[in-house]
Structures are given as structure tokens and as C-alpha cells.
Amino acid sequence: MATTSEARGTGRAVIAAPPGSLKRHQTRTAYLFLLIPLLFFLIVRFLPTFMALRMSLFDWNILKEQQPYVGLENYERLFQDPKFGQALKNTALYTVIGVPAQIVLGLGLALLLARIKGLRGLYRALYFAPYVTPIVAAAWVWQWLFSPQFGPVNTLLVALGLPPQSFLTSPGQALATTAALVVWQNLGFQIVLFLAGLAAIPRTYYEAAEIDGASGWQAFKSITWPLLNPTIVFSVVTGTISYLQLFTQVVNLNFTDQGGPLGSTMTVALYIYQMAFGRYAMGYASAITVVLFVIILLITIFQLKFLTRRYDT
């Protein structure tokens, strides 16, 4: 039941809404505002996923008038396809190389940047600049730097008395060169991420450790690393998803030979693109998409379960 009270200085009665009614109104408003981005997310993300799942059960080719139902034949073909196996292997190598590298370098540089006082903003801006650089432009510059004929890197190697390297034209070096580009470009984001995590750690913990005579390594192992766990988990999960979906850098590093020499830089995402828009095999490309989606989902669940640590306060 509504209650009334005399407004101070006016003599008018004011009806106050029950606390429960106000709370329900706020809850409905919150759900309403959440519904709009949720609908957008469902339409943009989940609807295409279900459409891909459906298409993967058909011999879907946009050049054909009929799209016959083939059941699981696309998946059977997929696991017998050596090119898909090569693309999956390359994608796994990108992830294994890139994610640990960008975390170690990002955390190390963040620890150094957190200590400096002068020109702090300049250093942070310089490290963050590659992340906001267009990927296509960065890939073209990288291609020029590592060009076997006239690249500055080979020029420097020759000046130092070392033999020139093939880099992007070598099946044994192309993947590592491409991974280096991705790590370099994502490094700025990792640094900012770890700087935010370090800033959230109370300084009193370090002061207490210093009073107890703990060394720098002991403070890092017992304070910094455990309290950075949420940041590290976020970095690992987002980094893994990014590398499993790697596409733009691979395409633009060797635009005339997408996938690199002998398919040495081919990724699953690029193979999906080639099947869908090169050969118009939408059904087969959809099957690969579904498999990639399942792989990313399972790896993400595994990482969240086994990397997250909870500490009692």
C-alpha cells in the first residue's frame, strides 16, 4: 500500500512508491536495455552459426540450382582432406607460438613501463601504435621488410656477414615470420591490458613484502602473478580465439600466393574463405566453420575451467 507524507514547507501530501515496486521497475528497465544488444548478438552471431550448421548438411553450391541433402558427407570429406589437416596444424602452431609469446613479452614490457616515470605516455603510445595500425598496411610493410631480394632485414644480415634468409618464400620460415607479425601487432594491447592489471594491485602488498625482506622475484611469484590471474586468463582466452581465427595477416603477407609456399601459412579461416568464395562450395565451407566453432568453444571452456584461480580474501 502506498504511504503518504507531508512535504516539508509545502503542506502537500506526497505519495511514495513501495520499495518493492521501485525495484521491480528498475529490474524491468535493466532487462529492456539488455534485450536490445542481446537480440543484435543473437542475430549477428547465433543465427549465422545455425545457418552454417544447416548448410553443412547439404551439397550447397551457389552455382547450382539445386542443393541436395548429403547428411554428414561434408564432415567425412573434411577429415579426409589433407589440406584441411595442414590448415588445422598451421593454426595450432600459430596459437602455440603466438599466445605465450605475446603474454610473456606483454607482461615483461608492462612491468618495465610501470617502473619508469619520465616519458611514460610516449613509451606507451609507441608500443600501442602497431595495434591501431591497419592490418593490411602493417602486413604490406612487413612483406617489404622481409623481402628476400631487397628487404632491409636481409640487407642488415648481409652487412653483419650472415647469409640472407628466404623468410616468407620459405616453407620452413614463412609461418614463424607471419606469427612474428601477429605478435608484434597485438603486443600493444597486451601491454595496456597488463598495465591495467598491475595498477589494480594494492601497493600495500608490495610494501609488506619489502618489510618482510622478500626479493623482487618472490614478490612477483607470490603477489603479482596470482593477482594478475584474471588478466592472464582474459589474455589467454582472447588471444587463443584470435589466433584460431587468423586470416587477414596471412592473406595480405603473400597476396599472390595465399596460404604461403606449399600451404605453410594456410589457416582454417583462410581455407574456409577459399572453399566458399573460390570454389563456391558453401556446404563444405560451412562444415569446416562448424568444426572450427566447436574447437574454439571447447578450448575456451577448458581454459576458463583450468586457468581461473580463486583466492580466499
C-alpha positions as CSV (number, residue, x, y, z in Angstrom):
1,M,0.0,0.0,0.0
2,A,1.3,3.5,-0.9
3,T,2.2,5.7,2.0
4,T,1.8,9.5,2.3
5,S,4.0,12.1,4.0
6,E,3.7,15.9,4.4
7,A,6.2,17.6,2.0
8,R,8.4,19.8,4.2
9,G,7.4,23.5,3.9
10,T,4.5,22.9,1.4
11,G,1.8,21.2,3.3
12,R,1.1,18.9,0.3
13,A,0.9,15.2,0.6
14,V,3.4,13.1,-1.4
15,I,2.7,9.5,-2.4
16,A,5.8,7.4,-2.1
17,A,6.0,4.2,-4.1
18,P,6.7,0.9,-2.2
19,P,10.4,-0.1,-2.3
20,G,9.5,-3.4,-3.9
21,S,7.6,-1.7,-6.8
22,L,10.6,0.6,-7.5
23,K,13.0,-2.3,-7.5
24,R,10.8,-4.3,-10.0
25,H,10.6,-1.2,-12.2
26,Q,14.4,-0.9,-12.2
27,T,14.8,-4.6,-12.9
28,R,12.4,-4.4,-15.9
29,T,14.3,-1.4,-17.2
30,A,17.6,-3.2,-16.9
31,Y,16.2,-6.2,-18.8
32,L,14.9,-4.0,-21.5
33,F,18.2,-2.3,-22.1
34,L,19.9,-5.7,-22.1
35,L,17.4,-7.1,-24.6
36,I,18.5,-4.8,-27.4
37,P,22.2,-5.8,-27.6
38,L,21.2,-9.4,-26.8
39,L,18.9,-9.5,-29.9
40,F,21.7,-8.0,-32.0
41,F,24.1,-10.6,-30.7
42,L,21.7,-13.4,-31.4
43,I,21.1,-12.2,-35.0
44,V,24.7,-11.4,-35.8
45,R,26.3,-14.4,-34.1
46,F,24.0,-17.3,-33.4
47,L,21.8,-17.1,-36.4
48,P,24.7,-17.4,-38.9
49,T,26.0,-20.3,-36.8
50,F,22.8,-22.2,-37.1
51,M,22.6,-21.4,-40.8
52,A,26.1,-22.7,-41.3
53,L,25.2,-25.9,-39.4
54,R,22.2,-26.4,-41.7
55,M,24.2,-25.6,-44.9
56,S,26.9,-28.1,-43.8
57,L,24.3,-30.9,-44.3
58,F,23.8,-30.0,-48.0
59,D,25.9,-30.0,-51.1
60,W,25.4,-26.2,-51.2
61,N,26.9,-24.6,-54.3
62,I,25.8,-21.1,-55.3
63,L,26.4,-22.0,-59.0
64,K,23.9,-24.9,-58.9
65,E,20.1,-24.6,-59.0
66,Q,19.6,-27.5,-56.5
67,Q,21.2,-28.0,-53.2
68,P,20.9,-31.8,-52.5
69,Y,20.9,-33.1,-48.9
70,V,24.1,-35.1,-48.2
71,G,23.9,-35.6,-44.4
72,L,27.4,-35.9,-42.9
73,E,29.3,-36.4,-46.1
74,N,30.9,-33.0,-45.9
75,Y,32.3,-33.9,-42.5
76,E,33.5,-37.2,-43.7
77,R,35.2,-35.4,-46.6
78,L,36.7,-32.8,-44.2
79,F,38.5,-35.4,-42.1
80,Q,39.9,-37.0,-45.2
81,D,41.1,-33.7,-46.7
82,P,44.9,-33.3,-46.3
83,K,44.7,-29.5,-47.0
84,F,42.3,-29.1,-44.0
85,G,44.7,-31.1,-41.9
86,Q,47.6,-28.9,-42.9
87,A,45.5,-25.8,-42.2
88,L,44.5,-27.1,-38.8
89,K,48.1,-27.9,-38.0
90,N,49.3,-24.5,-39.0
91,T,46.5,-22.8,-37.0
92,A,47.6,-24.8,-33.9
93,L,51.2,-23.8,-34.4
94,Y,50.2,-20.1,-34.7
95,T,48.4,-20.4,-31.4
96,V,51.1,-22.3,-29.6
97,I,53.7,-19.8,-30.8
98,G,51.8,-16.6,-30.6
99,V,49.8,-16.7,-27.4
100,P,52.7,-17.5,-25.0
101,A,55.0,-15.0,-26.8
102,Q,52.6,-12.1,-26.6
103,I,51.8,-12.8,-22.9
104,V,55.5,-13.1,-21.9
105,L,56.5,-10.0,-23.9
106,G,53.4,-8.0,-22.9
107,L,53.8,-8.7,-19.2
108,G,57.6,-8.1,-19.3
109,L,57.3,-4.8,-21.0
110,A,54.3,-3.8,-18.8
111,L,56.4,-4.4,-15.7
112,L,59.2,-2.2,-17.2
113,L,56.8,0.6,-18.2
114,A,55.2,0.5,-14.8
115,R,58.5,1.5,-13.2
116,I,59.5,4.4,-15.4
117,K,58.5,7.9,-14.6
118,G,59.7,10.1,-17.4
119,L,58.2,10.0,-20.9
120,R,55.7,7.3,-19.7
121,G,53.0,8.4,-22.1
122,L,55.3,8.5,-25.1
123,Y,56.6,4.9,-24.5
124,R,53.1,3.6,-24.1
125,A,51.9,5.3,-27.2
126,L,54.8,3.9,-29.2
127,Y,54.1,0.4,-28.1
128,F,50.4,0.7,-28.7
129,A,50.7,2.3,-32.2
130,P,51.1,-1.1,-34.1
131,Y,47.8,-2.3,-32.6
132,V,45.8,0.6,-34.1
133,T,47.7,0.4,-37.4
134,P,45.5,-1.1,-40.2
135,I,46.3,-4.8,-40.5
136,V,46.6,-4.6,-44.3
137,A,49.1,-1.8,-44.2
138,A,51.2,-3.5,-41.5
139,A,51.2,-6.7,-43.5
140,W,52.5,-5.0,-46.6
141,V,55.2,-3.2,-44.7
142,W,56.2,-6.5,-43.1
143,Q,56.3,-8.1,-46.5
144,W,58.7,-5.4,-47.7
145,L,60.9,-5.7,-44.6
146,F,61.4,-9.4,-45.1
147,S,61.6,-9.5,-48.8
148,P,64.4,-11.9,-49.9
149,Q,65.5,-9.6,-52.7
150,F,65.6,-6.1,-51.3
151,G,64.2,-6.3,-47.8
152,P,66.0,-4.2,-45.1
153,V,66.3,-7.3,-42.8
154,N,68.3,-9.3,-45.3
155,T,70.4,-6.2,-46.1
156,L,71.2,-6.0,-42.4
157,L,72.1,-9.7,-42.2
158,V,74.4,-9.4,-45.2
159,A,76.1,-6.3,-43.6
160,L,76.7,-8.4,-40.5
161,G,78.3,-11.2,-42.5
162,L,75.3,-13.5,-42.2
163,P,73.6,-15.3,-45.1
164,P,70.3,-13.9,-46.4
165,Q,67.1,-15.7,-45.5
166,S,64.1,-16.6,-47.6
167,F,61.5,-15.7,-44.8
168,L,58.1,-15.5,-46.5
169,T,59.1,-17.5,-49.5
170,S,60.5,-20.5,-47.5
171,P,58.1,-23.2,-46.3
172,G,60.2,-23.6,-43.1
173,Q,60.3,-19.9,-42.2
174,A,57.0,-18.4,-43.5
175,L,54.8,-19.4,-40.6
176,A,57.3,-18.1,-38.0
177,T,57.6,-14.8,-39.9
178,T,53.8,-14.5,-40.1
179,A,53.4,-15.3,-36.4
180,A,56.0,-12.6,-35.6
181,L,53.9,-10.0,-37.3
182,V,50.8,-11.0,-35.3
183,V,52.7,-10.9,-32.0
184,W,54.2,-7.5,-32.9
185,Q,50.8,-6.1,-33.8
186,N,49.0,-7.4,-30.7
187,L,51.7,-6.6,-28.3
188,G,50.5,-3.0,-27.6
189,F,47.1,-4.4,-26.5
190,Q,48.7,-6.9,-24.2
191,I,50.8,-4.2,-22.6
192,V,47.8,-1.9,-21.9
193,L,45.9,-4.9,-20.5
194,F,48.7,-5.9,-18.1
195,L,49.3,-2.3,-17.1
196,A,45.7,-2.0,-16.1
197,G,46.0,-5.3,-14.1
198,L,49.2,-4.1,-12.4
199,A,47.6,-0.8,-11.4
200,A,44.7,-2.7,-9.7
201,I,47.1,-4.5,-7.3
202,P,47.3,-2.6,-4.0
203,R,50.7,-1.2,-3.3
204,T,50.4,-2.2,0.4
205,Y,51.1,-5.8,-0.6
206,Y,54.4,-4.9,-2.0
207,E,55.3,-2.7,0.9
208,A,54.5,-5.6,3.3
209,A,56.6,-8.0,1.2
210,E,59.5,-5.5,1.2
211,I,59.3,-5.2,5.0
212,D,59.4,-9.0,5.3
213,G,62.6,-9.0,3.1
214,A,61.1,-10.6,0.0
215,S,63.1,-10.3,-3.2
216,G,61.7,-8.9,-6.4
217,W,61.2,-12.4,-7.8
218,Q,59.5,-13.6,-4.6
219,A,57.1,-10.6,-4.8
220,F,56.3,-11.3,-8.4
221,K,55.7,-15.0,-7.7
222,S,53.6,-14.5,-4.6
223,I,51.8,-11.3,-5.3
224,T,51.9,-10.1,-9.0
225,W,51.4,-13.4,-10.7
226,P,48.5,-14.7,-8.6
227,L,46.7,-11.3,-8.5
228,L,47.1,-11.0,-12.3
229,N,45.3,-14.3,-12.9
230,P,42.0,-12.7,-14.2
231,T,44.1,-10.6,-16.6
232,I,46.1,-13.5,-17.7
233,V,43.0,-15.7,-18.2
234,F,41.4,-12.9,-20.3
235,S,44.6,-12.5,-22.4
236,V,44.9,-16.3,-23.0
237,V,41.3,-16.8,-24.0
238,T,41.0,-13.8,-26.3
239,G,44.5,-14.4,-27.8
240,T,43.7,-18.1,-28.5
241,I,40.4,-17.2,-30.2
242,S,42.2,-14.5,-32.2
243,Y,44.9,-16.9,-33.4
244,L,42.4,-19.7,-34.2
245,Q,40.5,-17.2,-36.5
246,L,43.7,-15.8,-38.0
247,F,43.0,-14.6,-41.6
248,T,43.9,-11.0,-42.6
249,Q,47.6,-11.1,-41.9
250,V,48.0,-14.4,-43.8
251,V,46.1,-13.2,-46.8
252,N,48.0,-9.9,-47.2
253,L,51.5,-11.1,-46.4
254,N,51.5,-13.1,-49.6
255,F,48.5,-11.9,-51.6
256,T,49.6,-13.7,-54.9
257,D,50.1,-17.0,-53.1
258,Q,47.5,-17.1,-50.3
259,G,48.5,-19.7,-47.8
260,G,52.2,-19.3,-48.4
261,P,54.7,-21.7,-50.1
262,L,53.3,-25.3,-50.1
263,G,50.5,-24.1,-47.8
264,S,52.9,-23.4,-45.0
265,T,50.9,-20.4,-43.7
266,M,47.4,-21.7,-44.5
267,T,44.9,-21.3,-41.7
268,V,41.5,-22.8,-41.1
269,A,39.8,-19.4,-41.6
270,L,41.6,-18.8,-44.9
271,Y,40.7,-22.3,-46.1
272,I,37.1,-21.7,-45.3
273,Y,37.3,-18.5,-47.4
274,Q,38.9,-20.3,-50.3
275,M,36.3,-23.1,-50.3
276,A,33.4,-20.7,-50.0
277,F,34.4,-17.9,-52.4
278,G,37.0,-19.6,-54.5
279,R,35.2,-22.8,-55.3
280,Y,31.7,-21.8,-54.2
281,A,31.5,-25.0,-52.1
282,M,29.4,-23.3,-49.4
283,G,28.3,-26.6,-47.8
284,Y,31.8,-27.9,-47.4
285,A,33.0,-24.5,-46.1
286,S,30.1,-24.5,-43.6
287,A,31.2,-27.9,-42.3
288,I,34.7,-26.5,-41.7
289,T,33.1,-23.5,-40.0
290,V,31.1,-25.7,-37.6
291,V,34.2,-27.7,-36.7
292,L,36.2,-24.6,-36.1
293,F,33.4,-23.2,-33.9
294,V,33.3,-26.4,-31.8
295,I,37.1,-26.4,-31.4
296,I,37.1,-22.7,-30.2
297,L,34.2,-23.4,-27.8
298,L,35.8,-26.5,-26.3
299,I,39.2,-24.8,-25.9
300,T,37.6,-21.7,-24.4
301,I,35.7,-23.8,-21.8
302,F,38.8,-25.8,-21.0
303,Q,40.9,-22.6,-20.5
304,L,38.3,-20.9,-18.3
305,K,37.9,-24.0,-16.1
306,F,41.6,-24.8,-15.6
307,L,43.3,-21.4,-15.7
308,T,41.0,-19.5,-13.5
309,R,42.2,-19.4,-9.9
310,R,40.1,-18.3,-6.9
311,Y,41.8,-16.9,-3.8
312,D,40.2,-16.5,-0.4
313,T,40.3,-13.0,0.9
